[in-house]
Amino acid sequence: MSDARLRGDRRGLTLIELVLTLTILALAGALVSGALATGLRAWKSGLNSGRDELVARIVLERIATQLRDAVDSPAERNGAAAIAFDAADDRLRFVTLAASGQAPVQVSYGLRVEDGETRLVYGEYPWPDKDFFGEGRPRHEEVVPEVSGLAVTVVKRSRKKDGILEPATGEWSPLDGALPASVGIEIVIGAAGRTEPKRFRITVPILTQRSP
């Protein structure tokens, strides 16, 4: 009888050991799975971050290159002489030599809502254009779905009066008859599904070039 009781005790211990082993393995598996999930999320976050920075660099460098080659071209706005340069909070349009390398071309950047999502749209228009400040139809258009926000700030160019350089006052206007001194660009990337969308900024000085 003592032998049977001993065998029963051994079976009970073996079962307890098995349960404990399975529990430990389950905990270890959960820890490993959690670590892998955390690592995967970090990897995806780093991948998205790197992609966002690459897109921002490409978009901002393109705008900067075109702005540096902006052309001082005459236009007409509401019957008054103006400069062919239009900037607002969320749009930018001007004439540049950078797009084609030779002949001037009118380019624009603005936001458009499609399927409930806001996207950056780049357009190229033929130049000269008698209706520069109108709607017009682009001859070429590109949509940048990664960019969901655009902010433009313009700095007025200082002028010389009686040989003295006077600081600029007031807001810049196409009716000033001169290109702005510089343009600040801010774009927003990855706003959808994120608490804090990423913002990238650049300030571009403009060297005045007369229309060829």
MDAnalysis code that builds the backbone (N, CA, C; Angstrom):
import MDAnalysis as mda
import numpy as np

u = mda.Universe.empty(636, n_residues=212, atom_resindex=np.repeat(np.arange(212), 3), trajectory=True)
u.add_TopologyAttr("name", ["N", "CA", "C"] * 212)
u.add_TopologyAttr("resid", np.arange(1, 213))
u.add_TopologyAttr("resname", ["MET", "SER", "ASP", "ALA", "ARG", "LEU", "ARG", "GLY", "ASP", "ARG", "ARG", "GLY", "LEU", "THR", "LEU", "ILE", "GLU", "LEU", "VAL", "LEU", "THR", "LEU", "THR", "ILE", "LEU", "ALA", "LEU", "ALA", "GLY", "ALA", "LEU", "VAL", "SER", "GLY", "ALA", "LEU", "ALA", "THR", "GLY", "LEU", "ARG", "ALA", "TRP", "LYS", "SER", "GLY", "LEU", "ASN", "SER", "GLY", "ARG", "ASP", "GLU", "LEU", "VAL", "ALA", "ARG", "ILE", "VAL", "LEU", "GLU", "ARG", "ILE", "ALA", "THR", "GLN", "LEU", "ARG", "ASP", "ALA", "VAL", "ASP", "SER", "PRO", "ALA", "GLU", "ARG", "ASN", "GLY", "ALA", "ALA", "ALA", "ILE", "ALA", "PHE", "ASP", "ALA", "ALA", "ASP", "ASP", "ARG", "LEU", "ARG", "PHE", "VAL", "THR", "LEU", "ALA", "ALA", "SER", "GLY", "GLN", "ALA", "PRO", "VAL", "GLN", "VAL", "SER", "TYR", "GLY", "LEU", "ARG", "VAL", "GLU", "ASP", "GLY", "GLU", "THR", "ARG", "LEU", "VAL", "TYR", "GLY", "GLU", "TYR", "PRO", "TRP", "PRO", "ASP", "LYS", "ASP", "PHE", "PHE", "GLY", "GLU", "GLY", "ARG", "PRO", "ARG", "HIS", "GLU", "GLU", "VAL", "VAL", "PRO", "GLU", "VAL", "SER", "GLY", "LEU", "ALA", "VAL", "THR", "VAL", "VAL", "LYS", "ARG", "SER", "ARG", "LYS", "LYS", "ASP", "GLY", "ILE", "LEU", "GLU", "PRO", "ALA", "THR", "GLY", "GLU", "TRP", "SER", "PRO", "LEU", "ASP", "GLY", "ALA", "LEU", "PRO", "ALA", "SER", "VAL", "GLY", "ILE", "GLU", "ILE", "VAL", "ILE", "GLY", "ALA", "ALA", "GLY", "ARG", "THR", "GLU", "PRO", "LYS", "ARG", "PHE", "ARG", "ILE", "THR", "VAL", "PRO", "ILE", "LEU", "THR", "GLN", "ARG", "SER", "PRO"])
u.atoms.positions = np.array([
    [0.821, -1.200, 0.000],
    [0.000, 0.000, 0.000],
    [0.859, 1.255, 0.000],
    [1.934, 1.170, 0.718],
    [2.845, 2.319, 0.748],
    [3.468, 2.565, -0.613],
    [3.720, 1.425, -1.365],
    [4.272, 1.583, -2.718],
    [3.284, 2.282, -3.632],
    [2.010, 1.965, -3.557],
    [0.971, 2.603, -4.389],
    [0.848, 4.065, -4.061],
    [0.923, 4.335, -2.733],
    [0.817, 5.743, -2.331],
    [2.023, 6.538, -2.852],
    [3.187, 5.910, -2.822],
    [4.405, 6.566, -3.300],
    [4.324, 6.835, -4.787],
    [3.795, 5.797, -5.543],
    [3.639, 5.993, -6.987],
    [2.670, 7.127, -7.277],
    [1.587, 7.215, -6.502],
    [0.615, 8.305, -6.680],
    [1.244, 9.645, -6.396],
    [2.083, 9.693, -5.354],
    [2.744, 10.954, -5.042],
    [3.673, 11.382, -6.166],
    [4.366, 10.395, -6.742],
    [5.279, 10.718, -7.842],
    [4.525, 11.251, -9.043],
    [3.357, 10.645, -9.355],
    [2.558, 11.141, -10.465],
    [2.105, 12.568, -10.213],
    [1.683, 12.868, -8.986],
    [1.241, 14.212, -8.650],
    [2.355, 15.224, -8.804],
    [3.524, 14.908, -8.353],
    [4.669, 15.811, -8.490],
    [5.007, 16.033, -9.962],
    [4.970, 14.978, -10.749],
    [5.275, 15.094, -12.173],
    [4.266, 16.006, -12.876],
    [3.015, 15.883, -12.530],
    [1.978, 16.732, -13.120],
    [2.161, 18.193, -12.718],
    [2.500, 18.421, -11.450],
    [2.740, 19.793, -10.976],
    [3.934, 20.391, -11.703],
    [4.975, 19.576, -11.838],
    [6.169, 20.059, -12.545],
    [5.838, 20.423, -13.993],
    [5.003, 19.577, -14.613],
    [4.612, 19.841, -16.000],
    [3.829, 21.147, -16.112],
    [2.900, 21.332, -15.161],
    [2.112, 22.572, -15.174],
    [3.009, 23.786, -14.974],
    [3.943, 23.680, -14.020],
    [4.869, 24.788, -13.769],
    [5.738, 25.072, -14.994],
    [6.197, 23.993, -15.635],
    [7.038, 24.157, -16.834],
    [6.274, 24.861, -17.946],
    [5.037, 24.416, -18.157],
    [4.217, 25.044, -19.194],
    [3.935, 26.515, -18.867],
    [3.714, 26.793, -17.596],
    [3.467, 28.183, -17.182],
    [4.679, 29.052, -17.438],
    [5.852, 28.534, -17.076],
    [7.091, 29.285, -17.300],
    [7.329, 29.517, -18.788],
    [7.102, 28.460, -19.578],
    [7.271, 28.605, -21.026],
    [6.294, 29.624, -21.607],
    [5.058, 29.614, -21.104],
    [4.056, 30.576, -21.588],
    [4.467, 31.998, -21.246],
    [4.966, 32.190, -20.003],
    [5.422, 33.524, -19.602],
    [6.612, 33.974, -20.431],
    [7.552, 33.040, -20.639],
    [8.723, 33.376, -21.454],
    [8.314, 33.711, -22.881],
    [7.353, 32.937, -23.421],
    [6.871, 33.212, -24.775],
    [6.204, 34.566, -24.871],
    [5.415, 34.901, -23.821],
    [4.746, 36.208, -23.812],
    [5.758, 37.338, -23.764],
    [6.815, 37.147, -22.951],
    [7.854, 38.178, -22.852],
    [8.587, 38.351, -24.178],
    [8.927, 37.212, -24.789],
    [9.630, 37.270, -26.082],
    [8.734, 37.895, -27.140],
    [7.454, 37.487, -27.152],
    [6.513, 38.045, -28.126],
    [6.350, 39.545, -27.933],
    [6.253, 39.977, -26.651],
    [6.141, 41.411, -26.371],
    [7.371, 42.175, -26.823],
    [8.548, 41.582, -26.581],
    [9.790, 42.237, -27.000],
    [9.865, 42.341, -28.517],
    [9.441, 41.261, -29.194],
    [9.449, 41.287, -30.657],
    [8.468, 42.323, -31.200],
    [7.276, 42.396, -30.575],
    [6.277, 43.371, -31.019],
    [6.778, 44.792, -30.811],
    [7.429, 45.034, -29.650],
    [7.987, 46.363, -29.380],
    [9.078, 46.704, -30.379],
    [9.943, 45.722, -30.638],
    [11.008, 45.947, -31.615],
    [10.466, 46.207, -33.006],
    [9.398, 45.482, -33.378],
    [8.792, 45.663, -34.692],
    [8.164, 47.039, -34.818],
    [7.488, 47.478, -33.730],
    [6.898, 48.818, -33.754],
    [7.979, 49.891, -33.872],
    [9.069, 49.708, -33.130],
    [10.176, 50.671, -33.202],
    [10.791, 50.683, -34.590],
    [10.915, 49.508, -35.193],
    [11.482, 49.425, -36.540],
    [10.588, 50.120, -37.553],
    [9.262, 49.855, -37.443],
    [8.318, 50.505, -38.348],
    [8.313, 52.016, -38.147],
    [8.396, 52.444, -36.883],
    [8.421, 53.876, -36.593],
    [9.659, 54.528, -37.196],
    [10.807, 53.845, -37.037],
    [12.043, 54.371, -37.626],
    [11.978, 54.401, -39.142],
    [11.365, 53.363, -39.726],
    [11.224, 53.311, -41.177],
    [10.343, 54.451, -41.677],
    [9.196, 54.670, -40.993],
    [8.301, 55.762, -41.381],
    [8.967, 57.116, -41.203],
    [9.709, 57.255, -40.106],
    [10.396, 58.522, -39.842],
    [11.418, 58.819, -40.932],
    [12.181, 57.801, -41.310],
    [13.175, 57.988, -42.369],
    [12.523, 58.318, -43.699],
    [11.390, 57.681, -43.972],
    [10.669, 57.951, -45.224],
    [10.111, 59.370, -45.223],
    [9.564, 59.801, -44.069],
    [9.028, 61.159, -43.964],
    [10.122, 62.196, -44.236],
    [11.273, 61.987, -43.640],
    [12.381, 62.934, -43.820],
    [12.858, 62.962, -45.274],
    [12.864, 61.797, -45.914],
    [13.281, 61.739, -47.316],
    [12.299, 62.501, -48.203],
    [10.990, 62.281, -47.996],
    [9.970, 62.991, -48.777],
    [10.078, 64.492, -48.546],
    [10.232, 64.893, -47.280],
    [10.339, 66.317, -46.954],
    [11.556, 66.941, -47.617],
    [12.666, 66.229, -47.601],
    [13.895, 66.754, -48.207],
    [13.716, 66.948, -49.713],
    [13.086, 65.993, -50.359],
    [12.891, 66.084, -51.810],
    [11.972, 67.250, -52.165],
    [10.831, 67.347, -51.443],
    [9.857, 68.404, -51.732],
    [10.439, 69.782, -51.459],
    [11.060, 69.960, -50.292],
    [11.591, 71.269, -49.924],
    [12.770, 71.676, -50.815],
    [13.591, 70.726, -51.185],
    [14.724, 71.055, -52.062],
    [14.241, 71.465, -53.448],
    [13.198, 70.833, -53.911],
    [12.642, 71.206, -55.213],
    [12.097, 72.630, -55.180],
    [11.329, 72.949, -54.126],
    [10.784, 74.300, -53.997],
    [11.921, 75.312, -53.871],
    [12.927, 74.982, -53.062],
    [14.045, 75.902, -52.853],
    [14.791, 76.179, -54.155],
    [15.046, 75.137, -54.930],
    [15.753, 75.303, -56.205],
    [14.973, 76.209, -57.145],
    [13.667, 76.013, -57.210],
    [12.842, 76.841, -58.093],
    [12.754, 78.280, -57.591],
    [12.668, 78.458, -56.276],
    [12.593, 79.813, -55.729],
    [13.895, 80.585, -55.950],
    [15.020, 79.903, -55.852],
    [16.306, 80.582, -56.063],
    [16.433, 81.087, -57.493],
    [15.727, 80.436, -58.417],
    [15.757, 80.843, -59.824],
    [14.466, 81.548, -60.235],
    [13.774, 82.133, -59.256],
    [12.536, 82.856, -59.571],
    [12.845, 84.049, -60.477],
    [11.920, 84.308, -61.402],
    [12.111, 85.355, -62.410],
    [11.214, 86.551, -62.099],
    [11.790, 87.725, -62.192],
    [11.055, 88.981, -61.973],
    [10.292, 89.310, -63.256],
    [9.077, 88.787, -63.367],
    [8.279, 88.940, -64.586],
    [7.064, 89.825, -64.322],
    [6.739, 90.704, -65.280],
    [5.562, 91.571, -65.096],
    [4.266, 90.793, -65.298],
    [3.235, 91.215, -64.609],
    [1.907, 90.620, -64.739],
    [0.882, 91.710, -64.467],
    [-0.377, 91.333, -64.501],
    [-1.447, 92.299, -64.238],
    [-2.414, 91.700, -63.237],
    [-2.771, 92.507, -62.225],
    [-3.700, 92.060, -61.197],
    [-4.780, 93.109, -61.001],
    [-5.995, 92.714, -61.337],
    [-7.141, 93.628, -61.231],
    [-6.890, 94.951, -61.965],
    [-6.276, 94.835, -63.147],
    [-6.039, 96.015, -63.964],
    [-4.824, 96.826, -63.577],
    [-4.092, 96.416, -62.538],
    [-2.913, 97.160, -62.091],
    [-1.650, 96.351, -62.375],
    [-0.549, 97.060, -62.629],
    [0.727, 96.400, -62.888],
    [1.196, 95.677, -61.624],
    [1.639, 94.448, -61.798],
    [2.071, 93.637, -60.658],
    [3.255, 92.774, -61.066],
    [3.778, 92.051, -60.101],
    [4.855, 91.100, -60.353],
    [4.249, 89.698, -60.357],
    [4.738, 88.817, -61.215],
    [4.190, 87.464, -61.338],
    [4.694, 86.585, -60.199],
    [4.154, 86.853, -59.035],
    [4.504, 86.069, -57.842],
    [3.316, 86.138, -56.904],
    [2.754, 84.992, -56.572],
    [1.540, 84.953, -55.742],
    [1.780, 84.018, -54.566],
    [1.660, 84.555, -53.350],
    [1.874, 83.745, -52.151],
    [0.773, 84.022, -51.144],
    [0.255, 82.971, -50.558],
    [-0.742, 83.085, -49.496],
    [-0.379, 82.076, -48.420],
    [-1.260, 81.944, -47.418],
    [-0.954, 81.038, -46.317],
    [-0.712, 79.611, -46.777],
    [-1.499, 79.150, -47.746],
    [-1.410, 77.742, -48.140],
    [-1.217, 77.556, -49.639],
    [-0.636, 78.526, -50.305],
    [-0.363, 78.358, -51.745],
    [0.824, 79.223, -52.145],
    [1.427, 78.821, -53.274],
    [2.579, 79.549, -53.788],
    [2.623, 79.374, -55.296],
    [2.756, 80.492, -56.023],
    [2.842, 80.447, -57.479],
    [3.834, 81.497, -57.946],
    [4.719, 81.106, -58.864],
    [5.725, 82.047, -59.348],
    [6.305, 81.541, -60.664],
    [7.163, 82.369, -61.261],
    [7.812, 82.023, -62.524],
    [9.273, 81.719, -62.231],
    [9.779, 80.619, -62.799],
    [11.139, 80.192, -62.514],
    [11.824, 79.671, -63.764],
    [13.148, 79.642, -63.710],
    [13.927, 79.056, -64.803],
    [14.332, 77.621, -64.482],
    [14.158, 77.210, -63.225],
    [14.681, 75.921, -62.781],
    [13.951, 74.735, -63.385],
    [12.655, 74.875, -63.665],
    [11.875, 73.730, -64.129],
    [12.350, 73.205, -65.478],
    [12.687, 74.108, -66.392],
    [13.093, 73.683, -67.723],
    [14.570, 73.911, -67.969],
    [15.182, 74.804, -67.196],
    [16.599, 75.086, -67.373],
    [16.860, 76.182, -68.380],
    [15.905, 76.498, -69.238],
    [16.109, 77.527, -70.257],
    [14.936, 78.511, -70.274],
    [13.829, 78.074, -70.820],
    [12.662, 78.965, -70.909],
    [11.977, 79.063, -69.554],
    [11.481, 80.237, -69.189],
    [10.766, 80.369, -67.923],
    [9.460, 79.577, -67.933],
    [9.067, 79.096, -66.766],
    [7.836, 78.336, -66.633],
    [7.157, 78.761, -65.333],
    [5.847, 78.762, -65.344],
    [5.081, 79.108, -64.152],
    [4.808, 77.836, -63.350],
    [5.118, 77.859, -62.065],
    [4.898, 76.695, -61.213],
    [4.012, 77.100, -60.036],
    [3.323, 76.119, -59.467],
    [2.458, 76.405, -58.324],
    [2.466, 75.242, -57.351],
    [2.272, 75.569, -56.080],
    [2.118, 74.582, -55.012],
    [0.876, 74.966, -54.215],
    [0.014, 74.014, -53.966],
    [-1.203, 74.285, -53.209],
    [-1.791, 73.010, -52.655],
    [-2.815, 73.146, -51.839],
    [-3.464, 71.997, -51.214],
    [-4.782, 71.679, -51.907],
    [-5.090, 70.396, -51.976],
    [-6.350, 69.946, -52.566],
    [-6.906, 68.814, -51.720],
    [-8.221, 68.829, -51.525],
    [-8.883, 67.769, -50.754],
    [-9.446, 66.736, -51.721],
    [-9.001, 65.486, -51.589],
    [-9.478, 64.385, -52.421],
    [-9.814, 63.203, -51.531],
    [-11.032, 62.679, -51.677],
    [-11.482, 61.528, -50.882],
    [-11.321, 61.788, -49.386],
    [-11.586, 63.023, -48.980],
    [-11.514, 63.371, -47.568],
    [-10.115, 63.605, -47.041],
    [-9.106, 63.527, -47.904],
    [-7.724, 63.728, -47.477],
    [-7.123, 64.935, -48.188],
    [-6.348, 65.715, -47.438],
    [-5.690, 66.896, -47.991],
    [-4.307, 66.517, -48.503],
    [-4.012, 66.925, -49.734],
    [-2.736, 66.563, -50.358],
    [-2.119, 67.777, -51.038],
    [-0.801, 67.753, -51.144],
    [-0.089, 68.815, -51.845],
    [-0.121, 68.533, -53.345],
    [-0.410, 69.578, -54.122],
    [-0.466, 69.445, -55.586],
    [0.515, 70.424, -56.205],
    [1.363, 69.903, -57.088],
    [2.324, 70.725, -57.834],
    [1.858, 70.837, -59.276],
    [1.890, 72.047, -59.823],
    [1.462, 72.250, -61.200],
    [2.432, 73.105, -61.986],
    [2.517, 72.857, -63.282],
    [3.316, 73.680, -64.197],
    [2.389, 74.263, -65.255],
    [2.559, 75.541, -65.520],
    [1.712, 76.251, -66.474],
    [2.589, 76.896, -67.540],
    [2.066, 77.069, -68.741],
    [2.843, 77.750, -69.786],
    [3.066, 79.216, -69.420],
    [4.162, 79.748, -69.880],
    [4.486, 81.153, -69.645],
    [4.998, 81.762, -70.948],
    [4.624, 82.987, -71.306],
    [3.846, 83.936, -70.504],
    [2.358, 83.607, -70.436],
    [1.731, 84.082, -69.358],
    [0.314, 83.845, -69.113],
    [-0.338, 85.184, -68.775],
    [-1.262, 85.629, -69.620],
    [-1.907, 86.922, -69.395],
    [-2.758, 86.921, -68.129],
    [-3.212, 85.722, -67.735],
    [-4.070, 85.626, -66.553],
    [-3.322, 84.894, -65.445],
    [-2.178, 85.421, -65.051],
    [-1.339, 84.760, -64.045],
    [-2.089, 84.543, -62.735],
    [-2.883, 85.501, -62.316],
    [-3.574, 85.417, -61.035],
    [-4.936, 84.713, -61.142],
    [-5.252, 84.185, -62.318],
    [-6.491, 83.432, -62.483],
    [-6.281, 81.963, -62.172],
    [-7.272, 81.161, -62.514],
    [-7.198, 79.729, -62.244],
    [-6.220, 79.040, -63.194],
    [-6.501, 79.140, -64.491],
    [-5.621, 78.516, -65.479],
    [-5.695, 76.996, -65.443],
    [-5.177, 76.364, -66.488],
    [-5.137, 74.905, -66.565],
    [-3.693, 74.462, -66.674],
    [-3.204, 73.636, -65.748],
    [-1.802, 73.207, -65.787],
    [-1.538, 72.271, -66.956],
    [-0.350, 72.398, -67.522],
    [0.041, 71.456, -68.580],
    [0.665, 70.199, -67.970],
    [1.042, 70.303, -66.705],
    [1.600, 69.149, -65.993],
    [1.226, 69.277, -64.521],
    [0.863, 68.155, -63.888],
    [0.426, 68.199, -62.496],
    [0.898, 66.952, -61.760],
    [1.322, 67.136, -60.531],
    [1.751, 66.027, -59.682],
    [1.091, 66.160, -58.318],
    [0.670, 65.029, -57.750],
    [0.092, 65.014, -56.405],
    [1.092, 64.337, -55.469],
    [1.332, 64.976, -54.319],
    [2.228, 64.415, -53.307],
    [1.361, 64.011, -52.116],
    [0.910, 62.760, -52.056],
    [-0.047, 62.353, -51.016],
    [0.529, 62.388, -49.615],
    [1.861, 62.285, -49.484],
    [2.463, 62.281, -48.147],
    [2.370, 63.642, -47.457],
    [2.291, 64.717, -48.256],
    [2.262, 66.071, -47.689],
    [0.811, 66.510, -47.531],
    [0.401, 66.789, -46.296],
    [-0.991, 67.146, -46.026],
    [-1.150, 68.579, -45.535],
    [-0.059, 69.320, -45.458],
    [-0.149, 70.704, -44.994],
    [0.925, 71.561, -45.629],
    [0.587, 72.820, -45.880],
    [1.527, 73.771, -46.482],
    [1.279, 75.150, -45.879],
    [2.353, 75.797, -45.440],
    [2.265, 77.158, -44.912],
    [3.371, 77.991, -45.554],
    [3.008, 79.180, -46.040],
    [3.956, 80.042, -46.751],
    [4.021, 81.403, -46.053],
    [5.226, 81.859, -45.794],
    [5.434, 83.209, -45.250],
    [6.395, 83.957, -46.164],
    [6.111, 85.230, -46.395],
    [6.889, 86.029, -47.338],
    [7.494, 87.237, -46.620],
    [8.763, 87.492, -46.876],
    [9.455, 88.637, -46.280],
    [9.677, 89.690, -47.357],
    [9.248, 90.887, -47.064],
    [9.340, 91.987, -48.018],
    [10.793, 92.422, -48.202],
    [11.114, 92.853, -49.422],
    [12.472, 93.280, -49.742],
    [12.683, 94.741, -49.336],
    [13.812, 95.010, -48.693],
    [14.155, 96.388, -48.333],
    [14.481, 97.190, -49.587],
    [14.287, 98.502, -49.518],
    [14.539, 99.354, -50.678],
    [15.449, 100.509, -50.312],
    [16.156, 100.977, -51.335],
    [17.024, 102.136, -51.127],
    [16.272, 103.421, -51.439],
    [16.417, 104.380, -50.587],
    [15.826, 105.698, -50.789],
    [16.885, 106.748, -50.491],
    [17.200, 107.531, -51.521],
    [18.270, 108.536, -51.403],
    [19.583, 107.899, -50.979],
    [19.840, 106.707, -51.542],
    [21.099, 106.023, -51.261],
    [21.127, 105.299, -49.925],
    [20.043, 105.350, -49.176],
    [19.996, 104.707, -47.861],
    [19.034, 103.518, -47.911],
    [19.488, 102.384, -47.396],
    [18.659, 101.178, -47.385],
    [17.676, 101.257, -46.221],
    [16.406, 101.310, -46.561],
    [15.373, 101.403, -45.534],
    [14.786, 100.026, -45.251],
    [14.553, 99.698, -43.986],
    [13.932, 98.400, -43.664],
    [12.523, 98.312, -44.234],
    [12.155, 97.115, -44.655],
    [10.831, 96.911, -45.241],
    [9.754, 97.029, -44.170],
    [8.648, 97.616, -44.549],
    [7.510, 97.733, -43.640],
    [6.249, 97.204, -44.323],
    [5.314, 96.705, -43.532],
    [4.073, 96.191, -44.088],
    [4.244, 94.826, -44.715],
    [3.145, 94.281, -45.226],
    [3.158, 92.966, -45.854],
    [3.530, 93.077, -47.329],
    [4.194, 92.038, -47.802],
    [4.570, 92.016, -49.215],
    [3.321, 91.829, -50.076],
    [3.336, 92.447, -51.257],
    [2.229, 92.332, -52.206],
    [2.785, 92.269, -53.618],
    [2.107, 91.538, -54.525],
    [2.539, 91.535, -55.924],
    [2.545, 92.935, -56.534],
    [1.766, 93.837, -55.946],
    [1.704, 95.207, -56.450],
    [2.941, 96.015, -56.069],
    [3.807, 95.446, -55.217],
    [5.049, 96.132, -54.847],
    [5.987, 96.272, -56.040],
    [5.800, 95.392, -57.035],
    [6.631, 95.470, -58.234],
    [7.996, 94.839, -58.088],
    [8.217, 94.050, -57.043],
    [9.504, 93.376, -56.841],
    [9.275, 92.045, -56.145],
    [10.150, 91.109, -56.423],
    [10.060, 89.819, -55.750],
    [10.349, 89.990, -54.257],
    [9.810, 89.130, -53.423],
    [10.121, 89.213, -51.984],
    [11.589, 88.892, -51.719],
    [12.058, 89.278, -50.547],
    [13.452, 89.004, -50.193],
    [13.672, 87.521, -49.893],
    [12.703, 86.912, -49.246],
    [12.805, 85.484, -48.932],
    [11.417, 84.904, -48.718],
    [11.357, 83.589, -48.797],
    [10.091, 82.881, -48.606],
    [10.321, 81.731, -47.626],
    [9.468, 81.654, -46.622],
    [9.523, 80.538, -45.683],
    [8.477, 79.496, -46.050],
    [8.887, 78.241, -46.074],
    [7.993, 77.141, -46.435],
    [7.946, 76.147, -45.273],
    [6.736, 75.753, -44.913],
    [6.551, 74.682, -43.926],
    [5.595, 73.659, -44.509],
    [5.990, 72.392, -44.464],
    [5.115, 71.326, -44.939],
    [4.847, 70.352, -43.793],
    [3.677, 69.716, -43.847],
    [3.269, 68.744, -42.836],
    [3.194, 67.371, -43.494],
    [3.807, 66.391, -42.865],
    [3.839, 65.037, -43.425],
    [3.313, 64.043, -42.392],
    [2.495, 63.121, -42.866],
    [2.037, 62.025, -42.018],
    [1.030, 62.422, -40.970],
    [0.108, 63.317, -41.308],
    [-0.888, 63.744, -40.317],
    [-1.909, 62.659, -40.024],
    [-2.247, 61.847, -41.013],
    [-3.300, 60.836, -40.842],
    [-2.859, 59.759, -39.857],
    [-3.689, 59.525, -38.830],
    [-3.418, 58.456, -37.876],
    [-2.314, 58.772, -36.888],
    [-1.857, 60.019, -36.832],
    [-0.802, 60.370, -35.887],
    [-1.259, 61.488, -34.962],
    [-0.823, 61.385, -33.713],
    [-1.182, 62.440, -32.763],
    [-0.428, 63.715, -33.075],
    [0.867, 63.562, -33.394],
    [1.705, 64.716, -33.694],
    [2.278, 64.578, -35.102],
    [1.691, 65.223, -36.095],
    [2.257, 65.167, -37.450],
    [3.611, 65.857, -37.487],
    [4.439, 65.446, -38.414],
    [5.786, 66.011, -38.514],
    [5.777, 67.247, -39.402],
    [6.481, 68.259, -38.952],
    [6.575, 69.520, -39.687],
    [8.025, 69.765, -40.082],
    [8.211, 70.185, -41.316],
    [9.544, 70.478, -41.835],
    [9.529, 71.887, -42.414],
    [10.576, 72.659, -42.128],
    [10.613, 74.063, -42.537],
    [11.893, 74.392, -43.287],
    [11.790, 75.410, -44.128],
    [12.955, 75.933, -44.845],
    [12.681, 77.394, -45.203],
    [13.732, 78.213, -45.174],
    [13.636, 79.609, -45.599],
    [14.579, 79.809, -46.775],
    [14.037, 80.341, -47.863],
    [14.801, 80.455, -49.096],
    [14.955, 81.930, -49.484],
    [16.190, 82.446, -49.559],
    [16.385, 83.806, -50.084],
    [16.206, 83.819, -51.594],
    [15.642, 84.900, -52.119],
    [15.395, 85.001, -53.560],
    [16.326, 86.040, -54.174],
    [17.066, 85.601, -55.171],
    [17.925, 86.505, -55.921],
    [17.135, 87.022, -57.116],
    [16.997, 88.322, -57.203],
    [16.170, 88.904, -58.270],
    [16.773, 88.624, -59.631],
    [15.953, 88.068, -60.530],
    [16.353, 87.849, -61.911],
    [15.308, 88.471, -62.823],
    [15.791, 89.231, -63.794],
    [14.856, 89.845, -64.731],
    [14.382, 88.815, -65.746],
    [13.140, 88.988, -66.186],
    [12.558, 88.070, -67.151],
    [13.329, 88.116, -68.446],
    [13.747, 86.956, -68.985],
    [14.496, 86.960, -70.255],
    [13.602, 87.324, -71.437],
])
